[in-house]
Amino acid sequence: MFAPSLTELANKYGTDKGTEGPSDQWGAHNYTDVYEPYFEKLRFAPINLLEIGLGVHGENWPTRIAHGRNPQGGASLKTWYDYFPNAAIYGADINAAPHLDNDRIKTFVFDQGNAQQLQAFANSINNIQFDIIVEDGSHRPDHQQITLGFFFKMLKSGGLYIVEDLMDNGLGDDLEEAGLHACGDFKKTRTVLKEFQKTGKFGTPHALLDPDYLAKNIENLRFHVPHRVAVVEKVRWKRVKARIVGARTRLRWQPDSEKLCIIRKK
């Protein structure tokens, strides 16, 4: 009998990393189909995995994902627990989540935008090194960048650092998601990393801690899961003809719309 796929486990627990999400009212990202080729060779290895951002209820940050098949939050930690049966799994959130702790899962509390709290967490676990780090926290560009700059040093050689949910919520964007998920002082993380991918230098202004270390130790980075948008015919008679004949809508990939970046360390 075949072991369940990463996507099947994600859908079972209701994380939006899969293809179904916690309920019909919450869309899914289909990240797990992207992750599985990266993860499958590590599936039964004794790895260390850290996830930042657990989507749990608490006073410090509101969450809407904890409902449906994921009533108490932490669905992705449960997914990792089943998919990596020999892994030590660490979870961190700005809200406490002791209900998720078990024989292989340990949860911690810190503010990912506070470097002192990140260092206190690192000290508390004796600065262990991780094989996989999944950052799914506040989605603010400054928080994403502070976290990447700090935790990349705690990643093993050949390890994977994943930045999820690269929203358009930084300097130069329209900041439609103003508030908890937006920051107008720094460029969005996708722009900062794409500039590095093209030129070897990070886009500025950014909030990266120790960018020189990052630049020297990134082996490669890949962007995934772009949006598709409808192709609109520019010529009116072609649009009319398409409607008359009932032509199926053509789709194209939208540039710079990826919501996922996977970075491998040298």
Secondary structure, 3 states (H helix, E strand, C coil): CCCCCHHHHHHHHCCCCCCCCCCCCCCCCCCHHHHHHHHHHHCCCCCEEEEECCCCCCCCCCCCCCCCCCCCCCHHHHHHHHHCCCCEEEEEECCCCHHHCCCCEEEEECCCCCHHHHHHHHHHCCCCCEEEEEECCCCCHHHHHHHHHHHHHHEEEEEEEEEECCCCCCCCCCCCCCCCCCCCCCCCHHHHHHHHHHHCCCCCCCCCCCHHHHHHHEEEEEEECCCEEECCCCCHHHHHHHHHHCCCCCEEECCCCCCEEEEEEC
